[in-house]
Amino acid sequence: VNNQCGGLYGFVSSHATNSMAISVFLFLLLTNKYSKIGYVLFAYTLLVSYSRIYLGMHYPLDMAVGWLVGGVLGFACYLFIRKKNMVVYE
């Protein structure tokens, strides 16, 4: 869209970070009850990330770093929930 790739605040894609954090968190939380949920969650993450590249809003490296940051945040949130014994599904 108007070839606007790159900008002042575009290095890490927040879309990629948020979708990966949600995917990792829900995968870790629900994988025992729903064994195939990982396919859907990570397909969602790839679709969101691809759309940002396709629309020209981010470069692929923005997505990769967003996935890394989101994965760490999703895992940290899962560990926090486990430590506080707030896990619903086990």
Disulfide bonds with the S-S distance in Angstrom:
none
